[in-house]
Amino acid sequence: MKTQLAFLVGCPRSGTTLLQSLLASHPKVFSLQETKFFENIIPTYEKKRLFFGLASRYAKRRIQNFFDDIDAPEYGNRFPSIISSSGRYTHVFFDVMSEITQKNGKSIFLEKTPNHINFISYIERYLPSAKVVHIIRNGEDVVASFYELVKKYPDTWGYGDRGLSYCIQKWISAVEKSEQCLKKTNHAFVNYEKLLDNPEAELRRICRFLEVSFSAEMLENYSSTGKKLVENRETWKERVATDIQAPQIRKFDVIFSDAEKTTIRNSIQCVDVSDRFQRILAASSDLPSSSLLRELL
Protein backbone atom coordinates (compact mmCIF):
# COMPACT_ATOMS: atom_id res chain seq x y z
CA MET A 1 0.00 0.00 0.00
CA LYS A 2 1.43 3.34 -1.06
CA THR A 3 1.09 6.28 1.31
CA GLN A 4 -0.24 9.53 -0.14
CA LEU A 5 1.48 12.63 1.24
CA ALA A 6 -0.61 15.74 1.78
CA PHE A 7 0.48 19.13 3.14
CA LEU A 8 -1.80 21.65 4.80
CA VAL A 9 -0.44 25.20 4.60
CA GLY A 10 -1.52 28.80 5.08
CA CYS A 11 -0.91 31.90 7.11
CA PRO A 12 -0.90 31.27 10.87
CA ARG A 13 -4.34 31.90 12.43
CA SER A 14 -6.12 30.96 9.21
CA GLY A 15 -7.79 27.80 10.53
CA THR A 16 -5.08 25.26 9.76
CA THR A 17 -5.51 23.47 13.11
CA LEU A 18 -9.28 23.20 12.71
CA LEU A 19 -8.99 21.84 9.18
CA GLN A 20 -6.24 19.43 10.24
CA SER A 21 -8.46 18.11 13.04
CA LEU A 22 -11.34 17.57 10.63
CA LEU A 23 -9.23 15.82 8.00
CA ALA A 24 -7.28 13.75 10.54
CA SER A 25 -10.59 12.35 11.78
CA HIS A 26 -11.00 10.54 8.46
CA PRO A 27 -10.44 6.76 8.82
CA LYS A 28 -7.73 6.83 6.14
CA VAL A 29 -5.84 9.95 7.29
CA PHE A 30 -2.98 10.00 9.78
CA SER A 31 -1.54 13.21 11.18
CA LEU A 32 0.74 14.43 13.94
CA GLN A 33 1.70 17.68 15.61
CA GLU A 34 3.49 20.19 13.38
CA THR A 35 6.76 18.70 12.15
CA LYS A 36 8.21 22.05 11.00
CA PHE A 37 10.33 19.79 8.81
CA PHE A 38 11.40 22.18 6.06
CA GLU A 39 11.87 24.99 8.58
CA ASN A 40 14.26 22.68 10.41
CA ILE A 41 16.34 21.34 7.53
CA ILE A 42 16.54 24.15 4.97
CA PRO A 43 19.59 26.28 5.91
CA THR A 44 17.89 29.61 5.27
CA TYR A 45 20.58 31.54 7.16
CA GLU A 46 23.53 29.34 6.16
CA LYS A 47 24.27 30.68 2.70
CA LYS A 48 26.95 28.19 1.64
CA ARG A 49 24.87 25.20 2.64
CA LEU A 50 21.82 26.69 0.95
CA PHE A 51 23.79 27.27 -2.26
CA PHE A 52 25.00 23.66 -2.39
CA GLY A 53 21.63 22.15 -1.45
CA LEU A 54 22.84 20.86 1.91
CA ALA A 55 20.71 20.40 4.99
CA SER A 56 21.16 22.75 7.92
CA ARG A 57 23.92 21.91 10.37
CA TYR A 58 21.15 21.65 12.99
CA ALA A 59 18.90 19.33 10.95
CA LYS A 60 19.67 16.04 12.65
CA ARG A 61 19.30 17.47 16.15
CA ARG A 62 15.99 19.14 15.33
CA ILE A 63 14.62 16.00 13.70
CA GLN A 64 15.68 13.93 16.69
CA ASN A 65 13.86 16.39 18.94
CA PHE A 66 10.70 15.87 16.89
CA PHE A 67 10.87 12.10 17.19
CA ASP A 68 11.55 12.42 20.91
CA ASP A 69 8.41 14.56 21.21
CA ILE A 70 6.25 11.88 19.56
CA ASP A 71 7.83 9.12 21.68
CA ALA A 72 9.57 7.48 18.73
CA PRO A 73 13.27 8.35 19.28
CA GLU A 74 14.48 5.26 17.40
CA TYR A 75 13.59 6.83 14.05
CA GLY A 76 16.20 9.52 14.54
CA ASN A 77 18.91 6.93 13.94
CA ARG A 78 17.97 6.71 10.29
CA PHE A 79 19.28 10.16 9.48
CA PRO A 80 22.91 10.81 8.48
CA SER A 81 25.26 12.27 11.06
CA ILE A 82 27.57 13.71 8.41
CA ILE A 83 26.92 16.50 5.92
CA SER A 84 24.02 15.50 3.68
CA SER A 85 21.67 17.07 1.16
CA SER A 86 18.29 18.48 2.08
CA GLY A 87 16.84 16.13 -0.53
CA ARG A 88 18.15 13.07 1.24
CA TYR A 89 16.80 14.26 4.58
CA THR A 90 13.42 14.84 2.96
CA HIS A 91 13.18 11.38 1.43
CA VAL A 92 14.26 9.64 4.62
CA PHE A 93 11.88 11.66 6.78
CA PHE A 94 8.81 11.09 4.65
CA ASP A 95 9.66 7.42 4.16
CA VAL A 96 9.55 7.20 7.95
CA MET A 97 6.25 9.10 8.04
CA SER A 98 4.83 6.72 5.43
CA GLU A 99 5.92 3.76 7.54
CA ILE A 100 4.32 5.18 10.67
CA THR A 101 1.15 5.98 8.72
CA GLN A 102 0.86 2.41 7.48
CA LYS A 103 1.56 0.99 10.94
CA ASN A 104 -1.47 2.96 12.09
CA GLY A 105 -3.57 1.39 9.35
CA LYS A 106 -3.91 4.61 7.33
CA SER A 107 -3.11 5.48 3.72
CA ILE A 108 -2.68 9.28 3.80
CA PHE A 109 -0.14 11.21 5.87
CA LEU A 110 -1.29 14.79 6.44
CA GLU A 111 1.50 17.17 7.41
CA LYS A 112 0.32 20.47 8.88
CA THR A 113 2.87 23.23 9.34
CA PRO A 114 1.39 26.59 8.27
CA ASN A 115 4.80 28.08 7.49
CA HIS A 116 5.46 25.41 4.88
CA ILE A 117 3.64 27.84 2.58
CA ASN A 118 7.13 29.35 2.27
CA PHE A 119 8.67 26.03 1.22
CA ILE A 120 6.35 25.00 -1.62
CA SER A 121 9.26 24.84 -4.06
CA TYR A 122 11.03 22.28 -1.87
CA ILE A 123 7.88 20.18 -1.49
CA GLU A 124 7.42 20.12 -5.26
CA ARG A 125 11.10 19.44 -5.94
CA TYR A 126 11.55 16.55 -3.53
CA LEU A 127 7.99 15.22 -3.25
CA PRO A 128 6.38 15.83 -6.65
CA SER A 129 3.44 13.49 -6.03
CA ALA A 130 2.41 15.23 -2.81
CA LYS A 131 -0.89 17.10 -2.65
CA VAL A 132 -1.08 20.54 -1.05
CA VAL A 133 -4.15 22.05 0.60
CA HIS A 134 -4.12 25.82 1.14
CA ILE A 135 -6.50 27.46 3.60
CA ILE A 136 -7.20 31.18 3.25
CA ARG A 137 -9.08 33.34 5.72
CA ASN A 138 -10.28 36.93 5.58
CA GLY A 139 -7.24 39.20 5.98
CA GLU A 140 -8.68 41.50 8.63
CA ASP A 141 -9.51 38.54 10.87
CA VAL A 142 -6.13 36.88 10.38
CA VAL A 143 -4.23 40.07 11.17
CA ALA A 144 -6.31 40.61 14.31
CA SER A 145 -5.84 37.05 15.55
CA PHE A 146 -2.14 37.00 14.71
CA TYR A 147 -1.52 40.38 16.33
CA GLU A 148 -3.28 39.26 19.51
CA LEU A 149 -1.13 36.11 19.51
CA VAL A 150 2.10 38.10 19.20
CA LYS A 151 1.12 40.33 22.12
CA LYS A 152 -0.24 37.58 24.35
CA TYR A 153 2.62 35.10 23.83
CA PRO A 154 5.70 37.27 23.27
CA ASP A 155 8.18 34.55 24.25
CA THR A 156 6.87 32.25 21.49
CA TRP A 157 5.50 34.60 18.84
CA GLY A 158 6.72 38.07 19.69
CA TYR A 159 10.48 37.77 19.26
CA GLY A 160 12.07 40.42 17.10
CA ASP A 161 10.18 43.46 15.89
CA ARG A 162 6.79 41.86 15.33
CA GLY A 163 4.27 44.63 15.29
CA LEU A 164 1.15 45.29 13.26
CA SER A 165 3.02 45.73 9.98
CA TYR A 166 4.62 42.30 10.42
CA CYS A 167 1.22 40.65 10.90
CA ILE A 168 -0.20 42.39 7.84
CA GLN A 169 2.75 41.38 5.67
CA LYS A 170 2.59 37.81 6.93
CA TRP A 171 -0.93 37.41 5.54
CA ILE A 172 -0.17 39.24 2.30
CA SER A 173 2.87 37.03 1.69
CA ALA A 174 0.90 33.83 2.32
CA VAL A 175 -1.85 34.88 -0.08
CA GLU A 176 0.71 35.75 -2.74
CA LYS A 177 2.36 32.35 -2.42
CA SER A 178 -1.01 30.60 -2.64
CA GLU A 179 -1.88 32.57 -5.75
CA GLN A 180 1.29 31.31 -7.43
CA CYS A 181 -0.10 27.77 -7.14
CA LEU A 182 -3.53 28.43 -8.67
CA LYS A 183 -2.82 26.65 -11.95
CA LYS A 184 -1.29 23.56 -10.34
CA THR A 185 -3.52 20.51 -10.30
CA ASN A 186 -1.97 19.07 -7.13
CA HIS A 187 -3.03 22.13 -5.10
CA ALA A 188 -6.47 22.78 -3.62
CA PHE A 189 -7.82 25.85 -1.86
CA VAL A 190 -10.15 26.14 1.11
CA ASN A 191 -11.90 29.31 2.23
CA TYR A 192 -12.09 29.34 6.03
CA GLU A 193 -15.40 31.20 6.05
CA LYS A 194 -16.93 28.65 3.66
CA LEU A 195 -15.65 25.87 5.88
CA LEU A 196 -17.46 27.37 8.88
CA ASP A 197 -20.62 28.02 6.90
CA ASN A 198 -20.93 24.56 5.33
CA PRO A 199 -18.27 22.18 6.69
CA GLU A 200 -19.66 19.03 5.13
CA ALA A 201 -19.70 20.49 1.62
CA GLU A 202 -16.13 21.74 1.95
CA LEU A 203 -14.91 18.47 3.41
CA ARG A 204 -16.55 16.50 0.60
CA ARG A 205 -14.69 18.66 -1.89
CA ILE A 206 -11.36 18.18 -0.13
CA CYS A 207 -11.96 14.44 0.07
CA ARG A 208 -12.43 14.34 -3.70
CA PHE A 209 -9.11 16.13 -4.06
CA LEU A 210 -7.44 13.60 -1.74
CA GLU A 211 -9.21 10.77 -3.60
CA VAL A 212 -11.03 9.34 -0.60
CA SER A 213 -14.72 9.10 0.20
CA PHE A 214 -16.27 11.54 2.63
CA SER A 215 -16.68 10.14 6.16
CA ALA A 216 -19.12 11.47 8.74
CA GLU A 217 -16.47 10.69 11.36
CA MET A 218 -14.69 13.86 10.30
CA LEU A 219 -17.47 15.99 11.75
CA GLU A 220 -18.21 13.67 14.65
CA ASN A 221 -14.67 13.20 15.98
CA TYR A 222 -12.72 16.32 15.05
CA SER A 223 -12.86 17.72 18.58
CA SER A 224 -11.23 14.70 20.22
CA THR A 225 -8.79 14.37 17.32
CA GLY A 226 -7.77 18.01 17.66
CA LYS A 227 -6.84 17.59 21.31
CA LYS A 228 -4.35 14.87 20.33
CA LEU A 229 -2.74 17.08 17.68
CA VAL A 230 -2.14 20.08 19.92
CA GLU A 231 0.86 20.18 22.23
CA ASN A 232 0.29 21.18 25.86
CA ARG A 233 2.31 24.36 25.41
CA GLU A 234 0.14 25.47 22.46
CA THR A 235 -2.55 27.08 24.59
CA TRP A 236 -3.39 29.48 21.76
CA LYS A 237 -5.03 26.53 19.95
CA GLU A 238 -7.49 25.79 22.73
CA ARG A 239 -10.54 26.73 20.61
CA VAL A 240 -9.93 23.83 18.22
CA ALA A 241 -12.19 21.66 20.37
CA THR A 242 -15.15 24.06 20.22
CA ASP A 243 -18.03 23.91 17.79
CA ILE A 244 -17.42 24.91 14.18
CA GLN A 245 -18.83 28.40 14.13
CA ALA A 246 -17.78 31.96 13.51
CA PRO A 247 -17.18 34.09 16.63
CA GLN A 248 -20.03 36.38 17.57
CA ILE A 249 -17.65 39.30 18.09
CA ARG A 250 -14.83 39.96 15.63
CA LYS A 251 -11.44 40.56 17.21
CA PHE A 252 -10.73 43.08 14.45
CA ASP A 253 -13.56 45.29 15.75
CA VAL A 254 -12.40 45.05 19.36
CA ILE A 255 -8.62 45.10 19.63
CA PHE A 256 -7.76 47.80 17.07
CA SER A 257 -8.25 51.53 17.19
CA ASP A 258 -9.92 53.28 14.27
CA ALA A 259 -6.48 54.41 13.08
CA GLU A 260 -5.13 50.86 13.17
CA LYS A 261 -8.16 49.53 11.30
CA THR A 262 -7.55 52.12 8.61
CA THR A 263 -3.87 51.16 8.42
CA ILE A 264 -4.75 47.50 7.96
CA ARG A 265 -7.37 48.16 5.29
CA ASN A 266 -5.17 50.59 3.40
CA SER A 267 -2.23 48.18 3.49
CA ILE A 268 -4.35 45.43 1.99
CA GLN A 269 -5.80 47.73 -0.66
CA CYS A 270 -2.43 49.19 -1.60
CA VAL A 271 -1.16 45.82 -2.79
CA ASP A 272 -4.51 44.79 -4.29
CA VAL A 273 -4.75 41.77 -2.01
CA SER A 274 -8.53 41.78 -2.22
CA ASP A 275 -8.37 40.95 -5.93
CA ARG A 276 -5.89 38.14 -5.34
CA PHE A 277 -8.05 36.86 -2.52
CA GLN A 278 -11.10 36.69 -4.76
CA ARG A 279 -9.17 34.83 -7.45
CA ILE A 280 -8.04 32.26 -4.92
CA LEU A 281 -11.56 31.82 -3.61
CA ALA A 282 -12.66 31.14 -7.19
CA ALA A 283 -10.31 28.15 -7.13
CA SER A 284 -12.38 26.60 -4.36
CA SER A 285 -15.28 25.99 -6.73
CA ASP A 286 -16.07 22.61 -8.21
CA LEU A 287 -15.16 23.68 -11.74
CA PRO A 288 -13.10 21.13 -13.67
CA SER A 289 -9.44 22.12 -13.87
CA SER A 290 -9.65 23.17 -17.53
CA SER A 291 -12.69 25.37 -16.89
CA LEU A 292 -11.06 26.91 -13.85
CA LEU A 293 -7.96 27.80 -15.85
CA ARG A 294 -10.09 29.53 -18.48
CA GLU A 295 -11.74 31.56 -15.72
CA LEU A 296 -8.38 32.63 -14.34
CA LEU A 297 -6.53 33.35 -17.59
VENTA-V838941 format. One record per pair of residues at least 4 apart in sequence whose C-alpha atoms are under 7 Angstrom apart, sorted by sequence separation. I is the first residue (numbers start at 1). GAP is how many residues later the second one is. D is the distance in whole Angstrom. If there is no record, write none. Layout:
BEGIN
i & gap & d
I & GAP & D
I & GAP & D
END
This chain:
BEGIN
i & gap & d
10 & 4 & 7
15 & 4 & 6
16 & 4 & 6
17 & 4 & 6
18 & 4 & 6
19 & 4 & 6
20 & 4 & 6
21 & 4 & 6
25 & 4 & 7
36 & 4 & 6
37 & 4 & 6
38 & 4 & 6
46 & 4 & 6
47 & 4 & 6
48 & 4 & 6
49 & 4 & 6
50 & 4 & 6
55 & 4 & 6
58 & 4 & 6
59 & 4 & 6
60 & 4 & 6
61 & 4 & 6
62 & 4 & 6
63 & 4 & 6
64 & 4 & 6
65 & 4 & 6
66 & 4 & 7
67 & 4 & 6
68 & 4 & 6
80 & 4 & 7
84 & 4 & 7
85 & 4 & 7
86 & 4 & 6
87 & 4 & 6
88 & 4 & 6
89 & 4 & 6
90 & 4 & 6
91 & 4 & 6
92 & 4 & 6
93 & 4 & 6
94 & 4 & 6
95 & 4 & 6
96 & 4 & 6
97 & 4 & 6
98 & 4 & 6
99 & 4 & 6
100 & 4 & 6
101 & 4 & 7
102 & 4 & 5
116 & 4 & 7
119 & 4 & 6
120 & 4 & 6
121 & 4 & 6
122 & 4 & 6
123 & 4 & 5
124 & 4 & 5
138 & 4 & 6
139 & 4 & 6
140 & 4 & 6
141 & 4 & 6
142 & 4 & 6
143 & 4 & 6
144 & 4 & 6
145 & 4 & 6
146 & 4 & 6
147 & 4 & 6
148 & 4 & 6
149 & 4 & 6
150 & 4 & 6
153 & 4 & 6
154 & 4 & 4
155 & 4 & 6
158 & 4 & 6
162 & 4 & 5
163 & 4 & 7
164 & 4 & 6
165 & 4 & 6
166 & 4 & 6
167 & 4 & 7
168 & 4 & 6
169 & 4 & 6
170 & 4 & 6
171 & 4 & 6
172 & 4 & 6
173 & 4 & 6
174 & 4 & 6
175 & 4 & 6
176 & 4 & 6
178 & 4 & 7
191 & 4 & 6
192 & 4 & 6
193 & 4 & 6
194 & 4 & 6
195 & 4 & 5
198 & 4 & 7
199 & 4 & 6
200 & 4 & 6
201 & 4 & 6
202 & 4 & 6
203 & 4 & 6
204 & 4 & 6
205 & 4 & 7
206 & 4 & 6
207 & 4 & 6
208 & 4 & 6
216 & 4 & 6
217 & 4 & 6
218 & 4 & 6
221 & 4 & 6
222 & 4 & 6
223 & 4 & 7
224 & 4 & 7
225 & 4 & 7
226 & 4 & 6
230 & 4 & 6
250 & 4 & 7
251 & 4 & 6
252 & 4 & 6
256 & 4 & 6
257 & 4 & 6
258 & 4 & 6
259 & 4 & 6
260 & 4 & 6
261 & 4 & 6
262 & 4 & 6
263 & 4 & 6
264 & 4 & 6
265 & 4 & 6
266 & 4 & 6
267 & 4 & 7
268 & 4 & 6
269 & 4 & 6
272 & 4 & 7
273 & 4 & 6
274 & 4 & 6
275 & 4 & 6
276 & 4 & 6
277 & 4 & 6
278 & 4 & 6
279 & 4 & 7
287 & 4 & 6
288 & 4 & 6
289 & 4 & 6
290 & 4 & 6
291 & 4 & 6
292 & 4 & 6
293 & 4 & 6
24 & 5 & 5
49 & 5 & 5
67 & 5 & 5
68 & 5 & 5
101 & 5 & 5
102 & 5 & 6
123 & 5 & 7
137 & 5 & 7
153 & 5 & 7
154 & 5 & 6
207 & 5 & 5
208 & 5 & 7
256 & 5 & 6
268 & 5 & 5
269 & 5 & 7
287 & 5 & 6
10 & 6 & 7
23 & 6 & 7
24 & 6 & 6
43 & 6 & 6
44 & 6 & 7
49 & 6 & 7
67 & 6 & 5
101 & 6 & 7
181 & 6 & 7
207 & 6 & 6
268 & 6 & 7
9 & 7 & 7
24 & 7 & 6
43 & 7 & 5
49 & 7 & 7
150 & 7 & 5
151 & 7 & 7
195 & 7 & 6
207 & 7 & 6
8 & 8 & 7
67 & 8 & 7
101 & 8 & 6
149 & 8 & 7
150 & 8 & 5
64 & 9 & 7
67 & 9 & 6
283 & 9 & 7
79 & 10 & 7
204 & 10 & 5
98 & 11 & 7
43 & 12 & 6
64 & 12 & 5
42 & 13 & 6
43 & 13 & 4
63 & 13 & 7
41 & 14 & 5
42 & 14 & 6
226 & 14 & 6
227 & 14 & 7
41 & 15 & 5
226 & 15 & 6
147 & 17 & 6
223 & 17 & 7
41 & 18 & 5
223 & 18 & 4
40 & 19 & 6
60 & 19 & 7
223 & 19 & 7
147 & 20 & 6
60 & 21 & 7
146 & 21 & 6
40 & 22 & 6
143 & 24 & 5
143 & 25 & 6
55 & 29 & 6
54 & 30 & 6
55 & 30 & 5
35 & 31 & 7
54 & 31 & 4
55 & 31 & 4
53 & 32 & 6
54 & 32 & 5
139 & 32 & 7
53 & 33 & 6
90 & 36 & 7
87 & 39 & 6
42 & 44 & 7
134 & 44 & 7
41 & 45 & 6
196 & 48 & 6
196 & 49 & 6
196 & 50 & 7
132 & 54 & 6
133 & 54 & 6
134 & 54 & 6
135 & 54 & 6
136 & 54 & 6
137 & 54 & 6
131 & 55 & 5
132 & 55 & 5
133 & 55 & 5
134 & 55 & 5
135 & 55 & 5
136 & 55 & 5
137 & 55 & 5
131 & 56 & 6
132 & 56 & 6
133 & 56 & 6
134 & 56 & 6
135 & 56 & 6
136 & 56 & 6
137 & 56 & 7
117 & 57 & 7
135 & 57 & 6
117 & 60 & 7
30 & 71 & 6
30 & 76 & 6
29 & 77 & 6
34 & 77 & 7
36 & 77 & 6
28 & 78 & 5
29 & 78 & 6
30 & 78 & 6
31 & 78 & 6
34 & 78 & 6
35 & 78 & 7
38 & 78 & 7
28 & 79 & 5
29 & 79 & 5
30 & 79 & 5
31 & 79 & 5
34 & 79 & 5
28 & 80 & 6
29 & 80 & 6
30 & 80 & 6
31 & 80 & 6
29 & 81 & 7
38 & 81 & 7
191 & 90 & 6
20 & 92 & 7
189 & 94 & 6
190 & 94 & 6
3 & 95 & 6
189 & 95 & 5
168 & 96 & 7
179 & 97 & 7
16 & 98 & 7
172 & 101 & 7
179 & 101 & 6
182 & 101 & 7
12 & 102 & 6
175 & 102 & 7
4 & 103 & 6
5 & 103 & 6
6 & 103 & 6
7 & 103 & 6
8 & 103 & 6
9 & 103 & 6
11 & 103 & 6
3 & 104 & 5
4 & 104 & 5
5 & 104 & 5
6 & 104 & 5
7 & 104 & 5
8 & 104 & 5
9 & 104 & 6
10 & 104 & 5
11 & 104 & 7
2 & 105 & 7
3 & 105 & 5
4 & 105 & 6
5 & 105 & 6
6 & 105 & 6
7 & 105 & 6
8 & 105 & 7
9 & 105 & 4
10 & 105 & 7
3 & 106 & 7
8 & 106 & 7
9 & 106 & 7
145 & 106 & 7
9 & 107 & 6
10 & 107 & 6
144 & 107 & 6
9 & 108 & 5
144 & 108 & 5
141 & 110 & 7
183 & 110 & 7
141 & 111 & 6
140 & 112 & 6
16 & 119 & 7
14 & 121 & 7
14 & 122 & 6
14 & 123 & 5
6 & 124 & 6
7 & 124 & 6
8 & 124 & 6
9 & 124 & 6
10 & 124 & 6
5 & 125 & 5
6 & 125 & 5
7 & 125 & 5
8 & 125 & 5
9 & 125 & 5
10 & 125 & 5
4 & 126 & 7
5 & 126 & 6
6 & 126 & 6
7 & 126 & 6
8 & 126 & 6
9 & 126 & 7
10 & 126 & 6
14 & 128 & 6
13 & 129 & 6
13 & 132 & 6
13 & 133 & 6
11 & 159 & 7
11 & 160 & 6
11 & 163 & 5
10 & 164 & 6
15 & 177 & 6
14 & 178 & 7
26 & 189 & 6
26 & 191 & 6
25 & 192 & 6
26 & 192 & 5
25 & 193 & 5
23 & 195 & 6
22 & 196 & 5
25 & 196 & 6
33 & 196 & 5
22 & 197 & 6
25 & 197 & 6
32 & 197 & 6
33 & 197 & 6
22 & 200 & 5
25 & 200 & 6
21 & 201 & 5
24 & 201 & 7
21 & 204 & 6
21 & 205 & 5
18 & 222 & 6
17 & 223 & 7
END
